[in-house]
């Protein structure tokens, strides 16, 4: 442990579910860890580090790099397998400890790599175990897990899924066990986790800031005491800590004695099924968690209350739908569980009719969600009429939209984009090491390649410099540079007309839906979406470039419409925004999506608004920013047979189609809003990004 | 080598910025300060000037991270090993430095990396410390922090929050202390910082160009005087600078003894709850900053005035939707609430 972290676990104020989840994992590490989601500064990290001191000890093979469990020969590492043939392995008692994966970690440290020291000094090829090796049978802690680089997440997922770490790199070929309790903390405002990784966490707890004044005062006071004299605080909690540790150890020992009645097992399976949860892991985790809860209260048979608590911890991140009212959901679940349990107990042996019931209900649910998929008609059309007679600024509800999934095309597209641009990526040391090359100035040495390059010359060099002995002799021209690949991020900037035109509500709804669906299923941290809205006298950035659905939802909810159309302001704001993002990350890939009727009527530079907008469009094109224009006035739905290509706007006041002209000047494509359903906007943006990738 | 630095007390105006810097100097755990404002408002001058005022530190003479030999809990692993081996650590006195992080810094420069030369020549796996190592017990100055690569900012603030830099890269597995006063500057016109990152800065100060004609003239005059004869100019302000330095040194000693009445704590917590500030950080920073202010002013007990004076710096970047304007009207409940509970 690098540091004496000060806060004792039992001193953490409030946050009961979080503490509970950590303790349950300490009792049974097979639960699979926990993900703590919540605001910054709510003692998440401190609690994780503090719980490390309460973790139980375990038996391990003495001298084994991976601390293999002597009782589990099937999980032995290669070394232990060999040693086991010569008789029983020596056993040592080790404390379970916390291994941290910092977000700045490089891939070779995570999986392990060739031991440079051994290679250069004695020319032997030896494996230097990485963090995954250290984490075997320990707690692997990833702070800000949602900020971890994608390629690290992939490696982590692989290892977590298989329980082994397979290393095939730098001329090494090693397999070693990697079973660990994964604990992550994250702030959802910073971006979501990929669903596969989410599922790897056994439990998930939402951590919120307490609003109770006394609790908050207690926190301030505790921190003050820690700051003054940490040792005294620790000493005052020593008794409680020892007590807690004892309780955990005994619960952990009692675990095997805890029985799960058949009725309860059936109940768990059913609840997981109609909780619309993906995969079977949930059933497993719920059962294990319920058992640990039971053990913690010194009981031997799992009861309904244990299951309910376990469900609350194991399901939140596995549900397909996001709960709107958590309290109600918990209540509902409790009553339903009680009913089901009574039903199960009444009908033993189990009946098939219930299974059929469940299926029917599921189908019903599925059908229900399908009907409001896409461009909702009835609900959306209704809402404006209700609200228009109210205030001039209409706040639009988001709930009417059901967002379409779109992971597949995105993945393909990102890879393609990244693949094309790897050569520019080698500057930073981030990313996956894909191959090596010769470079003028080597900053990121690829040791394997370097050694391979030096190998043929060793004999000759040794002859000419015998004093160096067995050492590997390198010359500058042997050096090889690592070429790294990183996935590129797309930045989609929506520039939306929020003026009070007759089509404003539709336009806003379509845009909001599009933004949310782009984000919701986008690969996390790779793509970002921003929103600039213009109305009245200026444009404002409603949503800064983000990949967070949470944040986007909150911002979009507050978005209002009304006022005039300062089109130029909108374009200029977007341009500035993109330029800033480019300063930050020169490899960002921007696409500007303008959704407007094109009838700008507010001047920015004191010229004719239309001319200004045209000039700005030219400027955007000159800066090499891809763009597309969605004309919110073009509507074919009630004009069947209308020619699809060049059409004039519905507004006859202009001699030519303003939006089409803008699109031309932007060097982008032109679409009509009403022939694009909300899903189609997403698809179109996708396509546009693809085109950008190949162009 | 004695290079001249523009004296702190010669800086005209910008009282808030100066105060925020001083508070951090008294109690670095406040978590640094973010200075938002246009270019040319004396931001970097003030930071550099501050470093000169601060009392000298005792360091382990030959430690890479300048460990404090008296703070056994914050020692680096090298120093720990040396103590364990029975060695007495050599001591030295040293001034605080301003370590700058350029925006084009690469990640390995920030966190440190393997020393390639040593690795190739002798096969030694040696750690080459980065900016975070250099910054330990110093001031880390990040100009244009909003333009820094997001990932770098994450790494930076992570280290700042933990007071430790954990390096796991290229065969190197090492940790070292990284406690520093973080000073960031940004021009909001060039893009904002993510709210998450904003929250990690203890205080925020918004600086503006000075509008007062008299003060503007004074700035130019002083600058000219400084440029023509830095030595004489420094001499002129030496006494004032020394006095501020003295007050800071005294405040550091006084800080732990400053009383924090429960009524004030309650007022602080209530204010943050009413403003819907996420997390506990606003509570914690508010407590520290007001306590540091009381220590600086020589007041034995934190009062409403101290809380209100720092409230703006603590909350400006933490209050959602709007920020300061709402703050102005909402700071009112504090005095009344605490006064009522006091009397």
Interface residues (C-beta under 8 A of the other chain):
Chain A: X2 X3 X4 X39 X40 X41 X42 X43 X45 X100 X101 X102 X103 X104 X105 X106 X108 X109 X110 X113 X115 X116 X117 X118 X119 X120 X121 X128 X131 X143 X144 X147 X149 X187 X189 X190 X209 X211 X213 X216 X217 X219 X220 X221 X223 X224 X227 X228 X230 X427 X428 X429 X430 X442 X443 X445 X450 X471 X472 X474 X479 X544 X558 X577 X580 X581 X583 X584 X585
Chain B: X29 X73 X77 X106 X107 X108 X111 X113 X114 X116 X119 X120 X121 X122 X123 X124 X125 X146 X147 X148 X149 X150 X151 X154 X155 X158 X162 X163 X164 X166 X167 X168 X169 X170 X171 X172 X173 X175 X190 X191 X192 X194 X195 X196 X199 X200 X256 X260 X262 X265 X266 X268 X269 X270 X272 X273 X277 X278 X279 X280 X281 X283 X284 X287 X321
